[in-house]
Amino acid sequence: MRLEGRVCIVTGAASGIGRASAELFAAEGATVVAADLEGAPYRVDVGDEAETIALAGRVVDEHGRIDVLFNNAGIPGVGDVVETTLDLWENVMRVNARGVFLMSRAVVPTMIAQRSGSIVNASSAIVETGLARRVSYAASKGAVLALTKSMQVDLAEHGVRVNALLPGTIMTPFVERYLSESYDDPEEGRRSIRSRQLTGELGAAEDVARAALYLASDESRFVMGAGLTVDGGLSAGKL
Ligand SMILES: NC(=O)c1ccc[n+]([C@@H]2O[C@H](COP(=O)([O-])OP(=O)(O)OC[C@H]3O[C@@H](n4cnc5c(N)ncnc54)[C@H](O)[C@@H]3O)[C@@H](O)[C@H]2O)c1
């Protein structure tokens, strides 16, 4: 019971990594506030300032505290620098980068008042390795890693830790959608994913959820401003 008595907000909790994390956190004793655009008990658009403030206020009203914020909500963006429209760029940055900023800004005053808290941000292994035709997505995830380190410097004195997860390719609806759109035979896509990694195993949402649990819990009390790679060796061979 590594999150016994903890109040944990998970954004993007209706699917994939967010859903697996919400379930794991609950199994570890947490009171989980599962939030998403739809399909979760709490509604939030992380890119909307008023909605992030309303969610944080509601959680404090209902539960009296906020111990963990897992900024997991995110959207993909496919395109090289020429293909990427300004609309796509703005959308991806709005959810992936601005969303992390707004949700964090909404909960941090509560964590500072408690003198404790753990924020976990969804970055990506793409910030280490690069990947074809992912200009907007890579930029947004680089912003998340930089924001993580900078927030950690400011919040350390308040007892708040801020870390990032750098997943590789994880078989969630996010990736399944991409495979079915990009390959006539999705199995060919899976083969290509395996060939980039050091293991033939495909990443599962639970692999990232377990890393999120570690960063959320006191087990990682000495881990601050870190990017934890969970990528089956995707980046290890390249660094
Ligand atoms: N799956 C991967 O391979 C992979 C790799 C690296 C990083 N990530 C990151 O992990 C996170 C989760 O990815 P996933 O694969 O589970 O994706 P997913 O598409 O399965 O789930 C993402 C969830 O976020 C929600 N969401 C989207 N926009 C939102 C908004 N504005 N406000 C609130 N919720 C919103 C969606 O409704 C969805 O339920 C994302 O940030 C993603 O970029 C995923």
The ligand as an ORCA input file, in Angstrom:
! r2SCAN-3c Opt
* xyz 0 1
  N       1.957      5.357    -25.792
  C       3.214      5.724    -26.010
  O       3.962      5.087    -26.762
  C       3.762      6.936    -25.323
  C       5.142      7.177    -25.401
  C       5.672      8.285    -24.763
  C       4.850      9.148    -24.091
  N       3.517      8.901    -24.037
  C       2.694      9.884    -23.324
  O       1.965      9.239    -22.295
  C       0.719      9.906    -22.109
  C      -0.425      8.902    -22.197
  O      -0.366      8.280    -23.473
  P      -1.292      7.047    -23.869
  O      -0.489      6.286    -24.844
  O      -1.835      6.369    -22.663
  O      -2.455      7.838    -24.671
  P      -4.021      7.565    -24.868
  O      -4.390      8.284    -26.128
  O      -4.338      6.117    -24.744
  O      -4.651      8.355    -23.634
  C      -4.506      9.741    -23.505
  C      -5.699     10.288    -22.737
  O      -5.530     11.713    -22.621
  C      -6.796     12.302    -22.785
  N      -6.684     13.695    -23.220
  C      -6.315     14.165    -24.441
  N      -6.403     15.506    -24.459
  C      -6.822     15.885    -23.216
  C      -7.102     17.134    -22.625
  N      -6.995     18.283    -23.326
  N      -7.504     17.169    -21.329
  C      -7.635     16.022    -20.633
  N      -7.389     14.799    -21.142
  C      -6.994     14.734    -22.421
  C      -7.472     11.452    -23.866
  O      -8.882     11.649    -23.839
  C      -7.041     10.058    -23.472
  O      -7.967      9.432    -22.598
  C       0.660     11.001    -23.175
  O       1.101     12.229    -22.620
  C       1.646     10.523    -24.206
  O       2.195     11.578    -24.974
  C       2.936      7.831    -24.629
*
